[in-house]
Amino acid sequence: MLYVDRSEHEEITKFLTKKAVRKKFRIIIRQIATGLYNPDLYDKEEVSGKAKDITAMKFKGKKNYRVYCKEFHDGKRRIVMIQLLWKKTQKNNKQLRSRLEYLGGYHYEFPSETK
């Protein structure tokens, strides 16, 4: 299941519904559904133990945008899109590493499912 962080919902949704981004987003969703990771589309961004389960949806082009996510595995795979960032460098610099570690500390409560 795919979720969006409530505090970033508007910004992430606005970005993902742009015409130039929609097609790539659909491809990424299909990739996620396979359960596999593709370094060019959606991959782990675990820069340290503090950034455990952080992943990124990658939107490369004129600008290198990322939708950073956190995966939860509690019998089901749940992915929360947490933050949209413009990645300005090829490598994960100290500032980005710090941000990913901060996002790694996020916790969410998921609605219980009724049968």
Contacts in CASP RR format, 6 or more apart in sequence:
PFRMAT RR
TARGET T0000
AUTHOR 0000-0000-0000
METHOD contacts of the structure
MODEL  1
MLYVDRSEHEEITKFLTKKAVRKKFRIIIRQIATGLYNPDLYDKEEVSGK
AKDITAMKFKGKKNYRVYCKEFHDGKRRIVMIQLLWKKTQKNNKQLRSRL
EYLGGYHYEFPSETK
1 76 0 8 1.000
1 77 0 8 1.000
1 78 0 8 1.000
1 79 0 8 1.000
2 29 0 8 1.000
2 32 0 8 1.000
2 78 0 8 1.000
2 79 0 8 1.000
2 81 0 8 1.000
3 78 0 8 1.000
3 79 0 8 1.000
3 80 0 8 1.000
3 81 0 8 1.000
3 108 0 8 1.000
3 110 0 8 1.000
4 12 0 8 1.000
4 13 0 8 1.000
4 80 0 8 1.000
4 81 0 8 1.000
5 12 0 8 1.000
5 80 0 8 1.000
5 81 0 8 1.000
5 82 0 8 1.000
5 83 0 8 1.000
5 106 0 8 1.000
5 108 0 8 1.000
8 81 0 8 1.000
8 82 0 8 1.000
8 83 0 8 1.000
8 84 0 8 1.000
11 84 0 8 1.000
12 67 0 8 1.000
12 81 0 8 1.000
12 83 0 8 1.000
12 84 0 8 1.000
15 21 0 8 1.000
15 65 0 8 1.000
15 67 0 8 1.000
15 84 0 8 1.000
16 22 0 8 1.000
16 25 0 8 1.000
16 67 0 8 1.000
21 59 0 8 1.000
24 41 0 8 1.000
24 59 0 8 1.000
25 57 0 8 1.000
25 59 0 8 1.000
27 41 0 8 1.000
28 41 0 8 1.000
28 42 0 8 1.000
28 57 0 8 1.000
28 58 0 8 1.000
31 37 0 8 1.000
31 38 0 8 1.000
31 41 0 8 1.000
31 42 0 8 1.000
32 42 0 8 1.000
32 79 0 8 1.000
35 77 0 8 1.000
37 43 0 8 1.000
37 44 0 8 1.000
37 55 0 8 1.000
40 58 0 8 1.000
40 60 0 8 1.000
41 57 0 8 1.000
41 58 0 8 1.000
42 55 0 8 1.000
42 56 0 8 1.000
42 57 0 8 1.000
42 58 0 8 1.000
43 55 0 8 1.000
43 56 0 8 1.000
43 58 0 8 1.000
44 54 0 8 1.000
44 55 0 8 1.000
45 51 0 8 1.000
45 54 0 8 1.000
45 55 0 8 1.000
45 56 0 8 1.000
45 68 0 8 1.000
45 92 0 8 1.000
45 100 0 8 1.000
46 52 0 8 1.000
46 53 0 8 1.000
46 54 0 8 1.000
47 54 0 8 1.000
47 92 0 8 1.000
47 96 0 8 1.000
47 97 0 8 1.000
47 100 0 8 1.000
47 101 0 8 1.000
48 97 0 8 1.000
48 100 0 8 1.000
48 101 0 8 1.000
49 101 0 8 1.000
50 101 0 8 1.000
50 104 0 8 1.000
50 105 0 8 1.000
51 97 0 8 1.000
51 100 0 8 1.000
51 101 0 8 1.000
51 103 0 8 1.000
51 104 0 8 1.000
52 104 0 8 1.000
53 70 0 8 1.000
53 71 0 8 1.000
53 72 0 8 1.000
53 73 0 8 1.000
53 104 0 8 1.000
54 68 0 8 1.000
54 69 0 8 1.000
54 70 0 8 1.000
54 100 0 8 1.000
54 103 0 8 1.000
54 104 0 8 1.000
55 68 0 8 1.000
55 69 0 8 1.000
55 70 0 8 1.000
55 71 0 8 1.000
55 79 0 8 1.000
56 66 0 8 1.000
56 67 0 8 1.000
56 68 0 8 1.000
56 69 0 8 1.000
57 66 0 8 1.000
57 67 0 8 1.000
57 69 0 8 1.000
57 81 0 8 1.000
58 64 0 8 1.000
58 65 0 8 1.000
58 66 0 8 1.000
59 65 0 8 1.000
59 66 0 8 1.000
59 67 0 8 1.000
63 86 0 8 1.000
64 86 0 8 1.000
64 87 0 8 1.000
64 88 0 8 1.000
65 84 0 8 1.000
65 85 0 8 1.000
65 86 0 8 1.000
65 87 0 8 1.000
66 84 0 8 1.000
66 85 0 8 1.000
66 86 0 8 1.000
66 87 0 8 1.000
67 81 0 8 1.000
67 83 0 8 1.000
67 84 0 8 1.000
68 81 0 8 1.000
68 82 0 8 1.000
68 83 0 8 1.000
68 84 0 8 1.000
68 85 0 8 1.000
68 100 0 8 1.000
68 103 0 8 1.000
69 79 0 8 1.000
69 80 0 8 1.000
69 81 0 8 1.000
69 82 0 8 1.000
70 79 0 8 1.000
70 80 0 8 1.000
70 82 0 8 1.000
70 103 0 8 1.000
70 104 0 8 1.000
70 106 0 8 1.000
70 108 0 8 1.000
71 77 0 8 1.000
71 78 0 8 1.000
71 79 0 8 1.000
72 78 0 8 1.000
72 79 0 8 1.000
72 80 0 8 1.000
72 108 0 8 1.000
72 110 0 8 1.000
74 110 0 8 1.000
78 110 0 8 1.000
80 106 0 8 1.000
80 108 0 8 1.000
82 103 0 8 1.000
82 106 0 8 1.000
83 99 0 8 1.000
83 103 0 8 1.000
85 96 0 8 1.000
85 99 0 8 1.000
87 96 0 8 1.000
89 96 0 8 1.000
92 100 0 8 1.000
END
